[in-house]
Amino acid sequence: MKKVIIVVLSLSVVFGFIFWKFGPKISLFNKPKAPDRITLTYWGLWEDDNLIKPVIAQYQKENPNITINYIKSSSINYRTRVQAQIKDGVGPDVFRIHNSWLGMFLKDSSLSSAPGDIFSVADYKSLFYPVAFDSFVKDSQIYAAPMEIDGLALFYNEEMLNAVGGTPPKNWQDFIDLAVKMTVKDQSGVKTAGAAMGATGNVDHWSDILGLLLLQQPGVDLTNVATPAVAEIIKFYTGFITDPKRKTWDKNLPSSTEMFATNRLGFYFAPSWRAHDLRISNPNLKFKVIPVPQLPGKQVAWASFWGEAVSSKSQNPIEAWKFVKYLTSQQTERLAYQQAAQIRLFGEPYSLTALTPEIASDPIVGAFVAQGPVYKFWYLASNTLDNGINDEMIKYWEDGINATLAGVDSMTALQTVNQGVKQVIEKYTKPTIQASPKQGIN
């Protein structure tokens, strides 16, 4: 019996030592380990600290171990700077990209895709307008999420339209008829313009307008533009200068934005942010904004907006994506909108479809969310300053428009444009093929 007791005690000592050495450490004095402190660097573009700080403060309150270091970046050379810094491993964790830039950033592997438990593809589709999916999702991987939606809408001068007994146009024929009626000309040319279209130098956002027309035109293949369908669009656009029956614009007029701000332009195509500039330029200007005119049987609007992305070199990609998810939540988009509305007419139009009813009736910003379901895009977005796909694409089209205005046949002009379009697409959207190592002969 004593031997049994001795064996049991010996085994107890041995197992006790093993459990103490290798088992979980349990102590009344142990406390749960505090989460590691994380700092995320966030690059914005236009939002001043006073606008973004309340948004960041709320996030840090809910996530006390996270510090957000916000930097307002200059738009000059922004795209090339952020890609260069990411390549060097010193760039931001979270940053803003234009909705036409995905191909350029995927080409050099600059982006981290969203974890499925933070953003699933199904949830993404249900949250945002279809153009967000088209812009930021590739091969079922989500690479950015928008806090806003924007593009082109039609601004109209209420007094000028009322003077000709017109109502806001919904189709292009009504648009032309009203624009011609509002135009005042003398022997020297247009004095008061019905519509700012036809040129490149003094029509702000002309490339977006052209992109809209190309997307609306049946039968257009934007990767092969030397076709009669595209030539018809070139003739239509330049006809607002060259066609005596519908001339509403001159190349020597001030910019379209200045003309509209000074009550000398009836119809003006622009993104939402131009409304703030107009109100500052002329507080007494009476204008409203409606969706862009359409062709029969097809609804297409032009999108140009920004999304929040995560660097492939971020040391904390999961936390970075959680922050992006927060930025695009209903709570945050409302807060950001309210902050901006305190110092200007309105905030950025909501990217979330669920928030559309909250601003749909607004006489300015409502038009931009009303177009949400039919937004499309292409590489003709103005004001991205990307020194890349948009700027280079726009230059080829600018040369084509100017050649047509100078008397060159539109189909002839499009031959050169077509070559440029193919070169730009190849340069900025096609993946770089890595050469495989040569195999020796066994």
Order of alpha helices (4+ residues) and beta strands (2+ residues): alpha-beta-alpha-beta-alpha-beta-alpha-alpha-alpha-beta-beta-beta-beta-alpha-alpha-beta-beta-alpha-alpha-alpha-beta-alpha-beta-beta-beta-alpha-alpha-alpha-alpha-beta-alpha-alpha
